[in-house]
Amino acid sequence: MNKSKNFSGQPIIKQVLNFILPKDVHRTAKKHNSDRYTKKFTTYEHLATMVFTVISGCSSLREVSSIMLACEGKINHLGLTDFPKRSTLSDANWTT
């Protein structure tokens, strides 16, 4: 039997993110002005990163940024334009 070894399904992270519409996140971010000081790392990208963090079981910002950088070609379905550095994640997680 000649089965394909390539992954053909949709990743779990993308399935979870399909429940959260990007337009709803952008509308809410605009309403609460949460993207006012951002240049690259938007609210939706932060949400996608946090979903990845929970599903992958990461426990530190260093671990999150290292794993995302190592899996760069495999997690491009998250819709991230750029993978966040540790300091960017720290700034995004800080709230006033």
MODELLER restraints for C-alpha pairs under 7 A, 6 or more apart:
rsr = mdl.restraints
at = mdl.atoms
rsr.add(forms.Gaussian(group=physical.xy_distance, feature=features.Distance(at['CA:13:A'], at['CA:51:A']), mean=6.99, stdev=0.5))
rsr.add(forms.Gaussian(group=physical.xy_distance, feature=features.Distance(at['CA:13:A'], at['CA:52:A']), mean=6.47, stdev=0.5))
rsr.add(forms.Gaussian(group=physical.xy_distance, feature=features.Distance(at['CA:14:A'], at['CA:77:A']), mean=6.92, stdev=0.5))
rsr.add(forms.Gaussian(group=physical.xy_distance, feature=features.Distance(at['CA:14:A'], at['CA:78:A']), mean=6.40, stdev=0.5))
rsr.add(forms.Gaussian(group=physical.xy_distance, feature=features.Distance(at['CA:22:A'], at['CA:44:A']), mean=6.53, stdev=0.5))
rsr.add(forms.Gaussian(group=physical.xy_distance, feature=features.Distance(at['CA:25:A'], at['CA:44:A']), mean=6.13, stdev=0.5))
rsr.add(forms.Gaussian(group=physical.xy_distance, feature=features.Distance(at['CA:26:A'], at['CA:44:A']), mean=6.98, stdev=0.5))
rsr.add(forms.Gaussian(group=physical.xy_distance, feature=features.Distance(at['CA:29:A'], at['CA:35:A']), mean=6.23, stdev=0.5))
rsr.add(forms.Gaussian(group=physical.xy_distance, feature=features.Distance(at['CA:29:A'], at['CA:43:A']), mean=6.65, stdev=0.5))
rsr.add(forms.Gaussian(group=physical.xy_distance, feature=features.Distance(at['CA:35:A'], at['CA:42:A']), mean=6.11, stdev=0.5))
rsr.add(forms.Gaussian(group=physical.xy_distance, feature=features.Distance(at['CA:35:A'], at['CA:43:A']), mean=6.46, stdev=0.5))
rsr.add(forms.Gaussian(group=physical.xy_distance, feature=features.Distance(at['CA:45:A'], at['CA:80:A']), mean=5.95, stdev=0.5))
rsr.add(forms.Gaussian(group=physical.xy_distance, feature=features.Distance(at['CA:48:A'], at['CA:78:A']), mean=6.55, stdev=0.5))
rsr.add(forms.Gaussian(group=physical.xy_distance, feature=features.Distance(at['CA:53:A'], at['CA:64:A']), mean=6.34, stdev=0.5))
rsr.add(forms.Gaussian(group=physical.xy_distance, feature=features.Distance(at['CA:58:A'], at['CA:64:A']), mean=5.94, stdev=0.5))
rsr.add(forms.Gaussian(group=physical.xy_distance, feature=features.Distance(at['CA:61:A'], at['CA:86:A']), mean=5.70, stdev=0.5))
rsr.add(forms.Gaussian(group=physical.xy_distance, feature=features.Distance(at['CA:61:A'], at['CA:89:A']), mean=6.95, stdev=0.5))
rsr.add(forms.Gaussian(group=physical.xy_distance, feature=features.Distance(at['CA:62:A'], at['CA:86:A']), mean=5.91, stdev=0.5))
rsr.add(forms.Gaussian(group=physical.xy_distance, feature=features.Distance(at['CA:65:A'], at['CA:84:A']), mean=6.50, stdev=0.5))
rsr.add(forms.Gaussian(group=physical.xy_distance, feature=features.Distance(at['CA:65:A'], at['CA:85:A']), mean=5.82, stdev=0.5))
rsr.add(forms.Gaussian(group=physical.xy_distance, feature=features.Distance(at['CA:65:A'], at['CA:86:A']), mean=5.83, stdev=0.5))
rsr.add(forms.Gaussian(group=physical.xy_distance, feature=features.Distance(at['CA:68:A'], at['CA:83:A']), mean=6.71, stdev=0.5))
rsr.add(forms.Gaussian(group=physical.xy_distance, feature=features.Distance(at['CA:69:A'], at['CA:83:A']), mean=6.71, stdev=0.5))
